[in-house]
Amino acid sequence: MTCDDARLLMHAYLDDELDAAQSASMTTHLQDCAACAASYGAYARLHQALAQPGLYHRAPDALRKHWSPAPPVAQAVLPMSFRPRRAPLAYAMAAGFAGALLLTSPAWITVLRQGGADSNPVVAEAISSHIRSLQAQHLMDVVSTDQHTVKPWFEGKLDFSPRVKDLGSEGFPLVGGRLDAIDGRSVAALIYKRHLHVINLYQWPADSTATAQSEVQRHGYTVIRWTAEGMRYVAISDVSAGDLKQFVLAFQNDAATPPASPPR
């Protein structure tokens, strides 16, 4: 295990989230590397300090009372004969006015444009999945920088074998993978890093032949989709569009490279 691998797995090791093999590798590395052991000690002391019960105090009763919801106020029920009635025409006019106001509102026009011809449910689902993955404990089901560890992990969990590539030499190290759902089916999600940014690469079997690469930018994220060799791919990240294109090109070139023939 290298120091880069140790820094990547250190927080998971501290929270006891690694499997037995990774945990043993981390223990061995911390015993042999003074720098990583010092970093781990600092993280452990901070983790312990933040868990001290003395840091948490009960709010004063006056403040708790001030922010407690007020009891509901009982409303008098009027007899039917005293309740005001609104004519059906009034309801229709009110509904028509509300509809006209919504359709002429700039905010509503923006929503309509966002859901227009350039919208795609796969892109929307990929963005939602990417955002969910960035929350705590949602990014990876298997944590590893080794493609020969990540790829076998998917066996028996999907009805296809995903293509897993190590692009660390291109500046996009593989850090893990997980199961996810896109377009109504289970998909493989491979997680790569670009400096401090996360790249999610989703893939599942395609129903059509190869398609050209398409790029969409939404809400600060770049989404690149393509189909090749019977698989659909969706790459998404908040890295620059140029970096994500470079990642896709590196994955495509590496995927298209046939394995070397054994010497005779």
Residue pairs with C-beta under 8 A, 6 or more apart in sequence:
1 25
1 26
1 28
1 29
3 29
3 33
3 35
3 36
4 173
5 29
5 145
6 26
6 29
6 30
6 33
6 36
7 36
7 39
8 143
8 145
8 175
8 193
9 18
9 22
9 26
9 143
10 26
10 36
10 39
10 40
10 43
11 43
12 18
12 143
13 22
13 23
13 26
13 40
14 40
14 43
14 44
14 47
16 23
17 137
17 143
18 26
18 143
22 143
22 144
29 36
30 36
30 37
30 40
31 37
102 108
103 109
118 216
120 216
121 183
122 182
122 183
122 225
122 234
123 216
123 218
123 223
123 225
123 234
124 218
125 181
125 182
125 183
126 182
126 200
126 202
126 223
126 234
126 236
127 218
127 219
127 221
127 223
127 236
129 180
129 181
129 182
129 189
129 200
129 202
130 198
130 200
130 221
130 236
130 237
132 138
133 139
133 178
133 180
133 189
133 191
133 198
133 200
134 198
139 176
139 178
139 191
139 198
140 175
140 176
140 177
140 178
140 191
141 153
141 176
141 177
141 178
141 179
142 149
142 150
142 153
142 176
142 177
142 178
143 175
143 176
144 150
144 153
144 174
144 175
144 176
145 166
145 168
145 173
145 174
145 175
146 166
146 174
147 164
147 165
147 166
147 174
150 164
150 174
150 176
150 177
150 190
151 161
151 162
151 164
153 177
154 161
154 162
154 177
154 179
154 188
155 161
157 179
157 186
158 179
158 186
158 187
158 188
159 186
159 205
160 188
160 204
160 205
160 231
162 177
162 188
162 190
162 203
163 203
163 231
163 255
164 174
164 177
164 190
165 174
165 251
165 254
165 255
166 173
166 174
167 173
167 174
167 192
167 247
167 250
167 251
167 254
168 174
170 246
170 247
170 250
170 254
171 194
171 246
172 192
172 193
172 194
172 199
172 247
172 250
173 192
173 193
174 190
174 191
174 192
175 191
175 192
175 193
176 190
176 191
177 188
177 189
177 190
177 191
178 189
178 191
179 186
179 187
179 188
179 189
180 186
180 187
180 188
180 189
180 202
181 187
182 202
182 204
182 234
183 204
185 204
186 204
187 202
187 203
187 204
188 202
188 203
188 204
189 200
189 201
189 202
190 200
190 201
190 203
191 198
191 199
191 200
191 201
192 198
192 199
192 201
192 247
193 199
194 237
194 239
194 243
194 247
197 237
197 238
197 239
197 243
198 237
199 235
199 236
199 237
199 239
199 244
199 247
200 235
200 236
200 237
201 233
201 234
201 235
201 251
202 233
202 234
202 235
202 236
203 231
203 232
203 233
203 234
204 231
204 232
205 230
205 231
205 232
206 227
206 230
206 231
206 232
208 227
209 227
210 226
210 227
210 228
210 229
211 226
211 227
212 226
213 224
213 225
213 226
213 248
214 224
214 225
214 226
215 222
215 223
215 224
215 241
215 245
216 222
216 223
216 225
217 223
217 241
220 238
221 236
221 237
221 238
222 236
222 237
222 238
222 239
222 240
222 241
222 244
223 234
223 235
223 236
224 234
224 235
224 236
224 244
224 245
224 248
225 232
225 233
225 234
225 235
226 232
226 233
226 248
226 252
227 233
228 252
228 255
229 255
233 248
233 251
235 244
235 247
235 248
235 251
236 244
237 243
237 244
237 247
239 247
